[in-house]
Structure formats: structure tokens, C-alpha cells
Amino acid sequence: MAEVIIADPEKKTITTHPTYLYDEVLMECLSYFDGDELAATTWINKYAMTDNDGHYVDNSPDAMHQRMAKEFARIESNMATSQNLELGQPSSPNMDSSAILWPKMISTISFEISNM
């Protein structure tokens, strides 16, 4: 495992983010998929996120799910705050709250991933 330093000029922060080599990710994925090499390599090739230098950001599907859940929660929290909504509470009785939050969440996630 290595660490990458990420600078965010807008927030004026510098953070470190762990990154992983292919062999490290493969070992974790083999464990996750109970030794199924096809499933492990398929996940790595299709779903594992890499940074701009080709280092893996997640070392397993569990790590990916945790990262995504945190990001969804962060965006939902920001959306609810900016729209003065409570999560899970639609603004009208006939409107599902996901109709408000999801379209903006998806565009925000797409923008943030493309800027990583």
C-alpha cells in the first residue's frame, strides 16, 4: 500500500489517500470471492477505481462499497441542507424524496469522479 497526497485548493486542504498495487488488490479480491480468480480479476478490470497514476483506490469490493456509501451519505446530507429538506421527507405528499435528491446526486458524483 502506498499513499498519494491530494491537494484541494478550494478547501485549502491536503489529504493522503491510500492506494494499492495490482497484487495487493488481487489477494484481497481472491479472499473476498473465496478463491474465484475469474470473479476477482473481473472485478479488478471492470469495477476497481484507479487514480490518475493507475494506482488502485480500493483494495476490495467491500472497500468500494464503503467509499461509495460515504459519498452517497455526504452528497445526500449536502443536498438536504442546501434544499432545507430532511432526508427521507418529500416536499409534498405525492412526491418521493428520491425524485428530488437522486438526479442532482448522480450529476454531482459524475462530476467528482471525473475530477479525481
C-alpha positions as CSV (number, residue, x, y, z in Angstrom):
1,M,0.0,0.0,0.0
2,A,1.2,3.5,-0.9
3,E,-0.2,6.9,-0.1
4,V,-1.0,9.6,-2.5
5,I,-1.1,13.2,-1.4
6,I,-4.2,15.1,-2.7
7,A,-4.3,18.9,-2.6
8,D,-7.7,20.6,-2.7
9,P,-7.1,24.3,-3.5
10,E,-10.7,25.3,-3.0
11,K,-10.9,23.8,0.5
12,K,-7.3,24.6,1.2
13,T,-6.6,21.1,2.4
14,I,-4.1,18.4,1.7
15,T,-5.0,14.8,2.4
16,T,-3.4,11.5,2.0
17,H,-5.2,8.7,0.2
18,P,-4.1,5.1,0.4
19,T,-3.5,3.4,-2.9
20,Y,-2.8,-0.2,-3.7
21,L,-0.8,-2.2,-6.3
22,Y,-2.4,-4.8,-8.5
23,D,-1.1,-7.8,-6.5
24,E,-2.4,-6.4,-3.2
25,V,-5.9,-5.9,-4.8
26,L,-5.8,-9.3,-6.3
27,M,-5.0,-11.0,-3.0
28,E,-7.9,-9.1,-1.3
29,C,-10.3,-9.9,-4.1
30,L,-9.4,-13.6,-4.1
31,S,-10.2,-13.7,-0.4
32,Y,-13.5,-11.7,-1.0
33,F,-14.5,-14.1,-3.8
34,D,-13.5,-17.3,-2.0
35,G,-10.6,-18.0,-4.4
36,D,-12.6,-17.4,-7.6
37,E,-9.9,-15.9,-9.8
38,L,-12.3,-15.1,-12.6
39,A,-14.6,-13.1,-10.3
40,A,-11.6,-11.4,-8.7
41,T,-10.0,-10.3,-11.9
42,T,-13.3,-9.3,-13.5
43,W,-14.0,-7.0,-10.5
44,I,-10.5,-5.5,-10.8
45,N,-10.7,-5.0,-14.6
46,K,-14.3,-3.7,-14.7
47,Y,-15.1,-2.0,-11.4
48,A,-11.9,-1.2,-9.4
49,M,-11.3,2.6,-9.4
50,T,-7.8,3.9,-10.1
51,D,-6.3,7.3,-9.7
52,N,-4.6,9.3,-12.5
53,D,-1.4,7.4,-11.9
54,G,-3.1,4.0,-12.3
55,H,-2.9,3.1,-8.6
56,Y,-6.0,1.3,-7.2
57,V,-8.1,3.4,-4.8
58,D,-10.0,0.4,-3.3
59,N,-8.4,-2.9,-2.5
60,S,-11.7,-4.9,-2.4
61,P,-15.4,-4.7,-3.3
62,D,-16.1,-4.1,0.4
63,A,-13.8,-1.1,0.4
64,M,-15.5,0.2,-2.8
65,H,-18.9,-0.2,-1.1
66,Q,-17.8,1.7,2.0
67,R,-16.3,4.5,-0.1
68,M,-19.5,4.8,-2.2
69,A,-21.8,4.7,0.9
70,K,-19.8,7.5,2.5
71,E,-20.0,9.5,-0.7
72,F,-23.8,9.0,-1.1
73,A,-24.3,10.0,2.5
74,R,-22.2,13.1,2.1
75,I,-24.0,14.2,-1.0
76,E,-27.4,13.4,0.4
77,S,-26.6,15.4,3.5
78,N,-25.4,18.4,1.4
79,M,-28.4,18.2,-0.8
80,A,-30.8,18.1,2.2
81,T,-29.0,21.0,3.8
82,S,-28.9,23.1,0.6
83,Q,-32.6,22.5,-0.1
84,N,-33.6,22.7,3.6
85,L,-35.0,19.2,3.5
86,E,-34.8,16.3,5.9
87,L,-33.6,13.1,4.4
88,G,-36.4,10.8,3.6
89,Q,-39.0,13.6,3.8
90,P,-40.6,14.5,0.5
91,S,-41.5,18.2,0.0
92,S,-45.1,17.3,-1.0
93,P,-47.2,14.3,0.0
94,N,-47.3,13.0,-3.6
95,M,-43.5,13.3,-4.2
96,D,-41.0,10.6,-3.5
97,S,-37.9,12.2,-1.8
98,S,-35.6,10.3,-4.2
99,A,-37.2,12.3,-7.1
100,I,-35.6,15.4,-5.5
101,L,-32.2,14.1,-4.4
102,W,-31.1,11.4,-7.0
103,P,-30.8,13.4,-10.2
104,K,-28.6,16.0,-8.5
105,M,-26.7,13.4,-6.6
106,I,-25.8,11.5,-9.8
107,S,-24.6,14.6,-11.6
108,T,-22.5,15.6,-8.5
109,I,-21.0,12.1,-8.3
110,S,-20.2,12.1,-12.0
111,F,-18.5,15.4,-11.7
112,E,-16.5,14.5,-8.7
113,I,-15.3,11.2,-10.1
114,S,-14.3,12.8,-13.4
115,N,-12.2,15.3,-11.4
116,M,-10.3,12.8,-9.3
